[in-house]
Amino acid sequence: MNVSLPMPLEEFVRHKVAAGEFDSADAVVCEGLRLLQQHENWKADARAKIDAGWEQAKNGELRTPEEVTENLSSRKQAWQRGRG
């Protein structure tokens, strides 16, 4: 497959390879496409979670403010432990 890039993107790719961040132009393009795919998967997952939450709310399955605060606190602590 051959791909034509606009000049600003072609220069960006060349810069990344020249800086030693990637071995080839193909590697730069593959990484860009991998990130695009990851972004699309994240959006689909977010939409599914929003839809599920909306259904729960319509069914009266709501959390109290205290439950939300506790959940967010525990998630923050887990996130902080994962970073350290």
C-alpha positions in Angstrom: 0.0 0.0 0.0 1.3 3.4 -0.9 0.1 6.5 1.0 0.5 10.1 0.0 0.8 12.6 2.9 0.3 16.4 2.8 3.7 18.1 3.1 3.4 19.1 6.7 2.7 15.5 7.7 5.5 14.2 5.5 7.9 16.6 7.2 6.6 15.5 10.6 7.3 11.9 9.7 10.8 12.7 8.4 11.6 14.7 11.6 10.5 11.7 13.8 12.7 9.3 11.9 15.7 11.8 11.8 15.4 12.3 15.5 15.7 8.6 16.0 12.3 8.2 17.6 11.3 5.7 14.9 13.3 3.4 12.5 11.3 4.2 9.4 8.4 6.2 8.0 6.4 3.0 8.0 6.9 2.8 11.8 5.7 6.3 12.3 2.5 5.7 10.2 1.9 2.4 12.0 2.1 4.1 15.4 -0.3 6.8 14.3 -2.8 4.3 13.1 -2.4 2.2 16.3 -3.2 5.4 18.3 -6.2 6.2 16.1 -7.5 2.6 16.6 -6.9 2.9 20.3 -8.8 6.2 20.4 -11.8 4.8 18.5 -11.9 1.8 20.8 -11.8 4.2 23.8 -14.7 6.2 22.3 -16.8 3.0 21.7 -16.2 1.9 25.3 -17.1 5.3 26.7 -20.3 5.3 24.6 -21.2 1.8 25.9 -20.6 2.9 29.5 -22.7 6.1 29.0 -25.5 4.0 27.5 -25.4 1.5 30.4 -25.4 4.4 32.9 -28.3 6.0 31.2 -30.3 2.8 31.3 -29.5 2.4 35.0 -30.6 5.9 35.7 -33.9 5.4 33.8 -34.5 2.3 35.9 -33.9 4.2 39.1 -30.6 2.5 39.8 -28.8 5.6 41.1 -26.0 5.9 43.6 -26.1 8.2 46.6 -23.6 11.1 46.6 -21.7 9.3 49.4 -21.4 6.2 47.3 -20.0 8.2 44.4 -17.5 10.0 46.6 -16.3 6.7 48.1 -16.0 5.1 44.7 -14.0 8.0 43.3 -11.8 8.1 46.3 -10.9 4.4 46.1 -10.3 4.7 42.3 -8.0 7.7 42.9 -6.0 5.8 45.5 -5.7 2.8 43.2 -4.6 5.0 40.4 -2.0 6.7 42.6 -0.6 3.3 43.8 -0.3 2.3 40.1 1.7 5.3 39.3 4.2 4.9 42.1 
